[in-house]
């Protein structure tokens, strides 16, 4: 099990940027990911980095968000650009998918 702590959330106006960070208590070799919980029923996968450093993005954030990780595999980041009100939600970092480990989340609020 790994402890994950997110930071970097906040409130911005539409068109602005935020950078989220996820710090892990130990090295992570599993898939690293960012999810978000919006006022809908399900938690949505936003971005992930899996084996071979293959990146994957939700269609709604492609070309706006960029995920990266630290060389020591103990942190990963989400650079969010051209934010939209629809991006508002609680963002969670995750290691290992649905049955893996989760942070407590960080709130992102985008106002129009």
N, C-alpha and C positions, 0 to 999 in steps of 0.2 A: 504494500500500500504506500502511496505517496501523498503527502500533503501539498495542496496547491493554493496559492494566494494570488488573487487578481488585484490589480490597481490600474488607475488611469481613467476611470470613468468620470463623467461629469455632465454638465449642461452646455450645449453649444447651439448656435443658430444654424439653420439649414445652410449647407455649403461649407461648413467648417470642418475641422479635422480633430481627431483624438487618437491617441496611441495607448492601447491597452497592453499591460504586461502580466505575465503569469510566471510566478517563481515557484519552482518545485523543490521539495525537501531533499530529493536525491535525483540522480541521473534517470532520465526517462528514455527507454528504448522503444516503447509502444507508440502508436499513433498519437500525435498531439493535436488538439483541436480547440476551436472556439465554438460555442453554441450561444444562442440567445433565446430568452423567454420574452415574447411580446404578449400583448393582451389577447392572445389566441390560446387554443387548447394545448398545443404541443411546443416542445423545445425544438428549435430549428438549428441544424448544423450550418454554421456560417463559413468556416474554413477549417482545413486540416492539413497536416503534413504527415504522411505515412512513410513506410519503408522506402528507402531510396530517395528520400526528400522529395517525394511527389506531392505537389500541392493540389488542393481541390477547393473550389469555392462555390457557394450558392450562386445561382444565376443572378439573384437580386443584388449581389455585391461585387460581382466580377467587374474588373476595371476601376473599382473604387477602393477596395480593401486589399491589403497585402499582408500576408502572414509570414513570419520569419521565426527562426529559433537561434538560440545561442550556440556557439561551437561546442560547449561542454554539455549540451542537452539538458540543462537544468532550468531553462527559461524559454519562453516563447512569447511572441508579440503579435499584435494586430494593429496595423496602421490603417486607420479609417479616414478616408478622404471624401469630399463632396457628400457629407452626411445629409440624410433626408429624414423628415419626421417619421417615416416608416421604419427607420433604424432604431427608434426608441425601444428600450427594453433592458432587461438584466442580462449581462454577458457573463458566461461561465467558461472557465477553461477546464479542459478534460484531458485525461490521459487514459487511453485504452478503450475508448468507446463507451457505449451505454452501460456496460457492466463494470466500467473502470472507475477511476477516481475523479472527483469533482471539487472545484473550488466553491466558495460561497457566493460568488457573483459580484459584479460591479455594475452600478446603474449608469446607463447612457440615456440622456434625454436630449432630443433634437427638436427645437422649436422652429416653427415656420415664420 
